[in-house]
Amino acid sequence: MKLFLIILALFWVALMLVLPVRPGNAATTTERALSALCPGSESLAPHVDSSARRYLQHPVRLVAIMRVESHCRMDVRGAAGESCAFQLHGVARNGRTRAQLRDPATCIDTGARWLALCEVWCGGLVSGLGAYNSGHCGRSKRYVRKVLAMVAKAWAAIEAKGSRS
């Protein structure tokens, strides 16, 4: 089973590298998610798409996390010193300063990297989302529900816009 999962993961990575990304489709989904959850932040779509591909994350999930954490605002600072739209602090910042995290590309890339590490560390999406928020696998179930509700809201808006086109 482990060998099968390794082969599947390698196939997925090879597929992502070999097949050209159709910018119209990838950007449209991300732009629509940003439009639904963070109106006026559609310019972040290229950064979200780039980080999503780099860390094998779905862009709608990244947008949902930004919405829950900061309403997609790069200039937000949390009470515990969290920075940028992903509200990163401590080891999640990967050595980045607040000034560096004000750059949307750096913020989104660092947040996507931390999410990917949490998912691997905890062994799955739900536990990884909980660890993203709390630093411990399997915690923050309320946070996980909020993020997944935002994902559902984004997909509903994307589907609604798709049916109108």
Backbone as CSV, one residue per row, in Angstrom:
resi,resn,N_x,N_y,N_z,CA_x,CA_y,CA_z,C_x,C_y,C_z
1,MET,0.827,-1.192,0.000,0.000,0.000,0.000,0.872,1.256,0.000
2,LYS,1.948,1.232,0.816,2.829,2.382,0.881,3.498,2.628,-0.469
3,LEU,3.919,1.558,-1.131,4.536,1.678,-2.444,3.551,2.263,-3.450
4,PHE,2.309,1.823,-3.376,1.278,2.351,-4.265,1.109,3.854,-4.070
5,LEU,1.076,4.309,-2.823,0.919,5.735,-2.543,2.118,6.536,-3.034
6,ILE,3.312,5.978,-2.903,4.503,6.661,-3.394,4.451,6.779,-4.906
7,ILE,4.067,5.695,-5.585,3.962,5.724,-7.044,2.891,6.713,-7.483
8,LEU,1.766,6.725,-6.782,0.690,7.666,-7.098,1.153,9.109,-6.922
9,ALA,1.875,9.385,-5.852,2.386,10.736,-5.611,3.374,11.146,-6.696
10,LEU,4.265,10.248,-7.074,5.231,10.552,-8.135,4.535,10.783,-9.469
11,PHE,3.512,9.982,-9.747,2.747,10.167,-10.975,2.082,11.543,-10.981
12,TRP,1.503,11.934,-9.845,0.823,13.228,-9.743,1.807,14.375,-9.982
13,VAL,2.989,14.298,-9.369,4.000,15.336,-9.554,4.437,15.382,-11.012
14,ALA,4.676,14.223,-11.619,5.072,14.183,-13.028,3.989,14.768,-13.917
15,LEU,2.752,14.460,-13.611,1.638,14.988,-14.380,1.572,16.511,-14.284
16,MET,1.791,17.030,-13.082,1.757,18.488,-12.890,2.891,19.169,-13.645
17,LEU,4.052,18.485,-13.777,5.182,19.078,-14.476,5.072,18.956,-15.985
18,VAL,4.471,17.868,-16.470,4.416,17.606,-17.900,3.259,18.340,-18.576
19,LEU,2.089,18.289,-17.974,0.940,18.929,-18.592,1.004,20.433,-18.429
20,PRO,0.793,21.162,-19.498,0.806,22.617,-19.369,-0.420,23.083,-18.590
21,VAL,-0.211,24.079,-17.766,-1.323,24.660,-17.025,-2.031,25.616,-17.958
22,ARG,-3.323,25.473,-18.026,-4.101,26.383,-18.851,-4.444,27.586,-17.987
23,PRO,-3.754,28.709,-18.183,-3.939,29.851,-17.309,-5.390,30.307,-17.210
24,GLY,-6.124,30.210,-18.286,-7.517,30.644,-18.232,-8.322,29.870,-17.212
25,ASN,-8.168,28.549,-17.175,-8.942,27.732,-16.249,-8.451,27.873,-14.815
26,ALA,-7.129,27.757,-14.607,-6.595,27.818,-13.249,-6.845,29.183,-12.629
27,ALA,-6.542,30.230,-13.378,-6.724,31.582,-12.841,-8.199,31.888,-12.646
28,THR,-9.047,31.410,-13.522,-10.470,31.702,-13.403,-11.039,31.140,-12.108
29,THR,-10.689,29.922,-11.772,-11.181,29.332,-10.531,-10.694,30.133,-9.340
30,THR,-9.423,30.463,-9.321,-8.859,31.222,-8.204,-9.435,32.627,-8.156
31,GLU,-9.530,33.270,-9.306,-10.105,34.617,-9.334,-11.548,34.609,-8.865
32,ARG,-12.295,33.595,-9.268,-13.692,33.512,-8.823,-13.782,33.256,-7.322
33,ALA,-12.889,32.429,-6.793,-12.871,32.190,-5.342,-12.512,33.472,-4.605
34,LEU,-11.515,34.191,-5.100,-11.139,35.466,-4.487,-12.272,36.476,-4.593
35,SER,-12.940,36.498,-5.736,-14.062,37.411,-5.924,-15.190,37.109,-4.944
36,ALA,-15.433,35.833,-4.699,-16.521,35.440,-3.802,-16.177,35.680,-2.335
37,LEU,-14.951,35.353,-1.950,-14.582,35.426,-0.537,-13.864,36.713,-0.154
38,CYS,-13.154,37.304,-1.108,-12.338,38.496,-0.825,-12.481,39.499,-1.966
39,PRO,-13.648,40.102,-2.123,-13.838,41.041,-3.239,-12.747,42.112,-3.281
40,GLY,-12.229,42.338,-4.476,-11.176,43.325,-4.658,-9.770,42.748,-4.557
41,SER,-9.649,41.476,-4.232,-8.328,40.853,-4.077,-7.987,39.922,-5.232
42,GLU,-8.664,40.058,-6.338,-8.442,39.162,-7.470,-7.014,39.225,-7.993
43,SER,-6.306,40.333,-7.727,-4.919,40.460,-8.184,-3.985,39.458,-7.496
44,LEU,-4.447,38.832,-6.418,-3.634,37.833,-5.712,-3.656,36.470,-6.413
45,ALA,-4.515,36.299,-7.403,-4.695,35.004,-8.067,-3.395,34.395,-8.603
46,PRO,-2.532,35.138,-9.297,-1.295,34.507,-9.787,-0.408,33.973,-8.656
47,HIS,-0.354,34.691,-7.538,0.449,34.245,-6.396,-0.152,32.989,-5.774
48,VAL,-1.480,32.967,-5.644,-2.156,31.792,-5.082,-1.945,30.593,-5.992
49,ASP,-2.128,30.773,-7.289,-1.953,29.668,-8.237,-0.524,29.126,-8.215
50,SER,0.460,30.018,-8.192,1.856,29.600,-8.177,2.168,28.785,-6.923
51,SER,1.743,29.271,-5.762,2.015,28.558,-4.508,1.229,27.258,-4.429
52,ALA,0.016,27.263,-4.949,-0.796,26.042,-4.941,-0.113,24.945,-5.760
53,ARG,0.404,25.297,-6.918,1.118,24.310,-7.738,2.401,23.855,-7.053
54,ARG,3.108,24.800,-6.483,4.398,24.469,-5.871,4.258,23.506,-4.697
55,TYR,3.217,23.685,-3.886,3.054,22.866,-2.676,1.898,21.873,-2.777
56,LEU,1.386,21.645,-3.988,0.314,20.683,-4.237,-0.901,20.936,-3.338
57,GLN,-1.318,22.185,-3.283,-2.502,22.583,-2.523,-3.565,23.056,-3.511
58,HIS,-4.810,22.971,-3.114,-5.844,23.505,-3.995,-5.964,25.001,-3.743
59,PRO,-5.995,25.803,-4.811,-6.041,27.263,-4.619,-7.281,27.736,-3.863
60,VAL,-8.407,27.066,-4.025,-9.617,27.489,-3.315,-9.418,27.321,-1.805
61,ARG,-8.732,26.271,-1.397,-8.458,26.072,0.026,-7.547,27.180,0.559
62,LEU,-6.544,27.571,-0.220,-5.656,28.652,0.209,-6.428,29.965,0.356
63,VAL,-7.312,30.237,-0.584,-8.141,31.450,-0.496,-9.037,31.387,0.740
64,ALA,-9.608,30.227,1.017,-10.483,30.074,2.185,-9.715,30.329,3.482
65,ILE,-8.484,29.852,3.567,-7.679,30.090,4.764,-7.381,31.579,4.913
66,MET,-7.020,32.238,3.804,-6.763,33.679,3.874,-8.006,34.432,4.335
67,ARG,-9.172,33.997,3.872,-10.427,34.655,4.250,-10.704,34.487,5.739
68,VAL,-10.533,33.275,6.242,-10.780,33.019,7.663,-9.761,33.755,8.527
69,GLU,-8.513,33.757,8.117,-7.452,34.347,8.928,-7.478,35.874,8.943
70,SER,-7.738,36.503,7.781,-7.521,37.959,7.712,-8.426,38.708,6.733
71,HIS,-9.432,38.044,6.202,-10.250,38.649,5.136,-9.371,39.041,3.944
72,CYS,-8.296,38.283,3.742,-7.367,38.433,2.610,-6.583,39.740,2.632
73,ARG,-6.386,40.299,3.797,-5.630,41.550,3.916,-4.181,41.244,4.286
74,MET,-3.257,41.797,3.525,-1.833,41.561,3.753,-1.290,42.355,4.933
75,ASP,-1.948,43.443,5.314,-1.424,44.341,6.341,-1.915,44.019,7.756
76,VAL,-2.636,42.941,7.946,-3.198,42.601,9.252,-2.114,42.030,10.167
77,ARG,-2.145,42.487,11.433,-1.250,41.943,12.461,-2.105,41.415,13.594
78,GLY,-1.836,40.201,14.009,-2.597,39.582,15.080,-2.075,39.970,16.454
79,ALA,-2.865,39.654,17.483,-2.506,39.979,18.856,-1.247,39.255,19.317
80,ALA,-1.004,38.068,18.773,0.175,37.280,19.158,1.351,37.515,18.210
81,GLY,1.275,38.562,17.382,2.362,38.877,16.461,2.247,38.228,15.103
82,GLU,1.087,37.657,14.778,0.897,37.029,13.470,0.959,38.096,12.380
83,SER,1.451,37.691,11.202,1.630,38.633,10.100,0.989,38.125,8.825
84,CYS,0.606,39.021,7.996,0.118,38.857,6.619,-1.242,38.160,6.553
85,ALA,-1.708,37.909,5.357,-3.047,37.344,5.146,-3.187,35.949,5.739
86,PHE,-2.098,35.217,5.873,-2.147,33.872,6.438,-1.918,33.867,7.954
87,GLN,-1.701,35.050,8.539,-1.494,35.183,9.984,-0.426,34.222,10.503
88,LEU,0.760,34.355,9.947,1.877,33.470,10.280,2.679,34.015,11.453
89,HIS,3.116,33.112,12.331,3.995,33.497,13.432,4.853,32.299,13.817
90,GLY,5.900,32.566,14.569,6.783,31.494,15.020,7.433,30.760,13.858
91,VAL,7.510,29.427,13.988,8.161,28.617,12.960,7.416,28.665,11.627
92,ALA,6.134,28.980,11.659,5.354,29.054,10.418,5.882,30.153,9.494
93,ARG,6.534,31.141,10.044,7.066,32.251,9.236,8.310,31.848,8.456
94,ASN,8.904,30.709,8.780,10.072,30.203,8.065,11.209,31.231,8.029
95,GLY,11.381,31.948,9.136,12.461,32.924,9.224,12.180,34.244,8.536
96,ARG,11.007,34.417,7.999,10.660,35.660,7.299,10.305,36.760,8.308
97,THR,10.664,37.977,7.978,10.324,39.126,8.819,8.931,39.630,8.458
98,ARG,8.374,40.484,9.302,7.063,41.082,8.988,7.125,41.862,7.680
99,ALA,8.230,42.573,7.475,8.383,43.353,6.241,8.372,42.436,5.015
100,GLN,9.051,41.303,5.100,9.068,40.364,3.974,7.680,39.778,3.741
101,LEU,6.937,39.523,4.819,5.609,38.919,4.683,4.553,39.904,4.186
102,ARG,4.884,41.188,4.116,3.938,42.158,3.526,3.819,41.970,2.012
103,ASP,4.851,41.365,1.420,4.817,41.068,-0.017,3.842,39.912,-0.241
104,PRO,2.799,40.097,-1.068,1.804,39.047,-1.261,2.388,37.707,-1.711
105,ALA,3.349,37.729,-2.623,3.924,36.468,-3.112,4.626,35.714,-1.985
106,THR,5.380,36.424,-1.157,6.092,35.796,-0.040,5.119,35.276,1.002
107,CYS,4.120,36.077,1.329,3.117,35.678,2.322,2.388,34.413,1.886
108,ILE,1.875,34.416,0.676,1.087,33.281,0.183,1.954,32.038,0.058
109,ASP,3.175,32.206,-0.440,4.072,31.064,-0.577,4.421,30.468,0.797
110,THR,4.694,31.315,1.770,5.047,30.845,3.109,3.855,30.168,3.778
111,GLY,2.660,30.729,3.593,1.453,30.114,4.161,1.138,28.768,3.532
112,ALA,1.270,28.676,2.220,1.012,27.404,1.523,2.036,26.354,1.935
113,ARG,3.279,26.766,2.109,4.334,25.848,2.548,4.021,25.316,3.945
114,TRP,3.620,26.204,4.852,3.308,25.775,6.217,2.120,24.814,6.222
115,LEU,1.106,25.108,5.424,-0.047,24.215,5.344,0.369,22.838,4.830
116,ALA,1.191,22.803,3.783,1.652,21.522,3.235,2.453,20.739,4.274
117,LEU,3.320,21.417,5.004,4.095,20.745,6.046,3.180,20.194,7.143
118,CYS,2.186,20.961,7.548,1.248,20.507,8.585,0.462,19.287,8.122
119,GLU,0.045,19.284,6.862,-0.711,18.144,6.346,0.139,16.879,6.306
120,VAL,1.410,17.002,5.932,2.300,15.839,5.918,2.577,15.390,7.351
121,TRP,2.852,16.343,8.219,3.170,16.054,9.610,2.016,15.328,10.305
122,CYS,0.787,15.761,10.028,-0.381,15.200,10.720,-1.061,14.079,9.948
123,GLY,-0.687,13.883,8.705,-1.213,12.761,7.950,-2.539,12.990,7.253
124,GLY,-2.916,14.221,7.019,-4.149,14.457,6.285,-4.609,15.904,6.330
125,LEU,-5.627,16.167,5.540,-6.144,17.531,5.390,-6.733,18.075,6.686
126,VAL,-7.649,17.355,7.293,-8.351,17.876,8.475,-7.381,18.083,9.635
127,SER,-6.566,17.094,9.916,-5.580,17.233,11.000,-4.562,18.316,10.671
128,GLY,-4.190,18.407,9.405,-3.238,19.429,8.977,-3.783,20.832,9.133
129,LEU,-5.060,21.022,8.799,-5.678,22.340,9.000,-5.708,22.698,10.479
130,GLY,-6.006,21.715,11.323,-6.001,21.958,12.759,-4.618,22.341,13.253
131,ALA,-3.594,21.664,12.747,-2.214,21.977,13.132,-1.789,23.333,12.588
132,TYR,-2.270,23.706,11.406,-1.970,25.020,10.845,-2.395,26.093,11.829
133,ASN,-3.546,25.900,12.448,-4.096,26.893,13.364,-3.498,26.807,14.758
134,SER,-3.320,25.604,15.287,-2.945,25.462,16.690,-1.522,24.967,16.923
135,GLY,-0.917,24.372,15.911,0.400,23.780,16.087,0.361,22.340,16.574
136,HIS,-0.856,21.789,16.720,-1.007,20.414,17.200,-1.988,19.671,16.293
137,CYS,-1.615,18.472,15.898,-2.466,17.653,15.034,-3.787,17.341,15.722
138,GLY,-4.865,17.435,14.958,-6.174,17.031,15.457,-6.875,18.050,16.328
139,ARG,-6.282,19.196,16.572,-6.944,20.219,17.381,-7.604,21.244,16.477
140,SER,-8.252,22.206,17.072,-8.892,23.323,16.368,-9.977,22.865,15.404
141,LYS,-10.846,21.969,15.859,-11.921,21.469,14.997,-12.855,22.593,14.560
142,ARG,-13.076,23.566,15.415,-13.925,24.705,15.048,-13.294,25.495,13.894
143,TYR,-11.985,25.700,13.963,-11.268,26.388,12.891,-11.382,25.607,11.588
144,VAL,-11.206,24.297,11.666,-11.295,23.439,10.478,-12.681,23.570,9.855
145,ARG,-13.719,23.547,10.678,-15.084,23.701,10.152,-15.265,25.055,9.476
146,LYS,-14.690,26.120,10.053,-14.793,27.444,9.438,-14.132,27.478,8.063
147,VAL,-12.927,26.898,7.980,-12.207,26.897,6.696,-12.974,26.078,5.662
148,LEU,-13.426,24.893,6.038,-14.157,24.051,5.088,-15.491,24.678,4.691
149,ALA,-16.128,25.429,5.598,-17.351,26.162,5.236,-17.037,27.243,4.209
150,MET,-15.889,27.892,4.343,-15.482,28.903,3.360,-15.182,28.262,2.007
151,VAL,-14.580,27.078,2.029,-14.327,26.346,0.777,-15.665,26.053,0.098
152,ALA,-16.638,25.577,0.865,-17.963,25.274,0.304,-18.622,26.533,-0.246
153,LYS,-18.489,27.639,0.485,-19.069,28.909,0.030,-18.416,29.362,-1.285
154,ALA,-17.098,29.202,-1.371,-16.399,29.587,-2.605,-16.852,28.735,-3.778
155,TRP,-16.954,27.403,-3.568,-17.384,26.526,-4.659,-18.823,26.819,-5.074
156,ALA,-19.685,27.134,-4.121,-21.069,27.483,-4.472,-21.090,28.736,-5.341
157,ALA,-20.270,29.721,-4.990,-20.208,30.955,-5.790,-19.614,30.691,-7.161
158,ILE,-18.590,29.844,-7.229,-17.973,29.500,-8.516,-18.971,28.800,-9.407
159,GLU,-19.701,27.844,-8.837,-20.723,27.123,-9.608,-21.832,28.053,-10.070
160,ALA,-22.253,28.973,-9.215,-23.310,29.910,-9.574,-22.858,30.815,-10.723
161,LYS,-21.615,31.289,-10.670,-21.098,32.136,-11.745,-20.907,31.349,-13.024
162,GLY,-20.535,30.065,-12.878,-20.347,29.206,-14.048,-21.641,28.942,-14.774
163,SER,-22.732,28.803,-14.039,-24.022,28.531,-14.663,-24.594,29.773,-15.337
164,ARG,-24.149,30.959,-14.891,-24.620,32.205,-15.505,-23.857,32.551,-16.756
165,SER,-22.641,31.998,-16.907,-21.798,32.346,-18.063,-22.316,31.739,-19.332
